[in-house]
Amino acid sequence: MPVDKQTIHLIAAARPNFMKIAPLYHALAATDWATPVIVHTGQHYDLNMSDAFFQDLRLPEPHIHLGAGTGSHAEQTGKVMMAYEKILLQTRPDMTVVAGDVNSTLACTLAATKLVYPEPNIHGRSRPVVAHLEAGLRSFDRSMPEEINRLATDVLADLLWTPSPDGDEHLLREGIAADKIQRVGNIMIDSLEMMRGPIEQAGVAAELGLSKGDYVVATLHRPGNVDDPAKLAQLCDMLIDTATELPVVFPVHPRTRKNLSVAGLLARLEQAPGITLLEPQSYIRFMSLVFNCRLVLTDSGGIQEETTYLGIPCLTLRPNTERPITVTAGTNRLCNLGNVRDALDQVLATPPAPAAPPELWDGHTAQRVSDRIHQALTTT
Ligand code: UD1
């Protein structure tokens, strides 16, 4: 390896990050100027929340493990900051790329932007350039931990890569300099296209005895939905009601499983006719379920985007979304417990429309990002 290659840390922390860094890892690994280094913070650590994604997305073992694990927001953020600062001092990378809006995104941004290396690295840099992939998204709901992470990360990062025009607009309105903002498109779509073959071959619905186009995929994990036992009970009733219409397959996030269990609701769902509870699925298996379903019921961020790209109706159980393009241009609809049944009936009464992906959601975002990184690191 030539010593003058640029070292680029890709921060992988929690499940939604893995499909964002995978295409970029592969694009950078194919260049002759970059050494991509995967730094796993350990925010998600279970086999099925982390390792399975590395296998599916053909990523190598993380090069660096921070082993931060779980904790309160301050604990988790603090543990990642402390561990990552040590790594930064030992390895003095040229760039740190953080993705999305999880606690580790903010933690690594804080550690990297505040640091001064005791000695500049071989390229004369005294700290890494920090870039945020999926910048500019806003739900305008500061009760969401992710919104705090987005706001703070964007104010600190040196380069802001946005997926859609609303991202650029939010950043400009917040006073971010225009020359930091670069619209690159939606990198999750790169993972989807990269894995389309295996996804189409996986046949998970058939394995579960479900017919193509004739079942609902449900995912719920947002604290605002699953941490309050009364709300969680209402969501269970909603799923049981939905299953009287179409079978429901529900891969259960660890946060949700824990809360269902504590609230005594798990057995009720397990015994409900038409509901299949699963462990969190790997990327390929989960996307196989989504590719073939009639509609998705979710509170996830990324799934709103994947369904928009695929043209699959998505009912999002949240009062707001940081991804409004999925509502204005895509297949997403914001719902609450009071109107979700009507929305479901409307979807079932409407023939599926062809997909209309937003601009730059084209499977080539990683290449655009790689080009931007090269430009940034060779001109600064
Ligand atoms: C985190 C992100 C959220 C993202 C979600 C996707 C933050 C603030 N939230 O939420 O933006 O949409 O990931 O999954 O960063 N747990 C396990 N096994 C694991 C991981 C977590 O059992 O592999 C448990 C933890 O012990 C904890 C709970 O799940 O009790 C929640 O984990 P945490 O990382 O706090 O947040 P998520 O709800 O997963």
Residues whose N, C-alpha, C, O or C-beta is under 5 A from the ligand:
A	BS01	UD1	A14 R15 P16 Q43 H44 Y45 D46 M49 T70 G71 D101 V102 N103 P145 E146 H221 P254 R255
